[in-house]
Amino acid sequence: DTFILGRGQKKEEPGGYFITKKCRGCGLCEAKCPQKCIDTTGEPWVIHQENCLHCGNCMEACPYGAVERRAAQ
């Protein structure tokens, strides 16, 4: 018998908080982040997951609903 490993397997996507295209660049999420892990150099801004505490402060601070929480898949 022959077995092939790795084909057909879906790549696991990380969970956490993500900034969507609804972002208006107001900076409230960045100000509330205790880790200062929000990169503001691009659009939309990016939360660096490797530094994120997953506290949700950014999502609570956003008046535009631009930050969303995603479960790991």
C-alpha positions in Angstrom: 0.0 0.0 0.0 1.1 3.6 -0.7 0.2 6.6 1.4 0.6 10.2 0.5 0.9 12.6 3.4 0.1 16.3 3.2 -2.1 16.5 0.2 -5.7 17.6 0.6 -5.0 19.0 4.1 -6.2 22.5 4.7 -3.5 24.9 6.1 -4.5 25.9 9.6 -5.2 29.6 9.8 -4.3 31.4 13.0 -7.0 32.8 15.3 -6.9 36.2 16.9 -7.8 39.8 16.3 -7.6 41.2 12.8 -8.1 44.7 11.4 -10.4 44.8 8.4 -10.8 47.3 5.5 -13.3 49.2 7.6 -10.3 50.8 9.4 -10.3 54.6 9.2 -6.8 55.0 10.8 -8.1 56.8 13.9 -5.5 55.2 16.1 -7.7 54.3 19.0 -6.9 50.6 18.7 -3.2 51.3 18.7 -3.5 53.5 21.8 -5.3 50.7 23.7 -2.9 47.9 22.8 -0.7 47.0 25.8 1.8 45.2 23.5 2.0 47.9 20.9 1.8 45.2 18.2 -0.4 47.1 15.7 1.6 48.0 12.6 0.3 51.3 11.1 2.5 51.4 8.1 0.1 49.8 5.6 -3.6 49.8 4.9 -5.5 48.2 6.6 -3.3 48.2 9.7 -2.0 44.8 10.9 -1.9 43.2 14.3 1.2 41.1 14.7 -0.2 37.8 16.1 3.1 36.7 17.6 3.0 39.6 20.0 -0.8 39.9 20.6 -2.1 39.0 24.0 -5.6 38.5 22.6 -7.0 40.8 25.2 -9.6 42.4 22.9 -8.8 46.0 23.9 -8.4 46.9 20.2 -11.8 45.6 19.2 -13.5 47.4 22.1 -11.8 50.7 21.3 -12.7 50.7 17.6 -15.7 52.9 16.8 -15.9 51.6 13.2 -16.1 47.9 13.9 -13.0 47.4 11.9 -11.4 44.9 14.4 -12.8 41.4 14.3 -12.0 38.3 16.3 -11.4 35.1 14.3 -11.3 31.6 15.7 -8.4 29.4 14.6 -9.3 27.0 11.8 
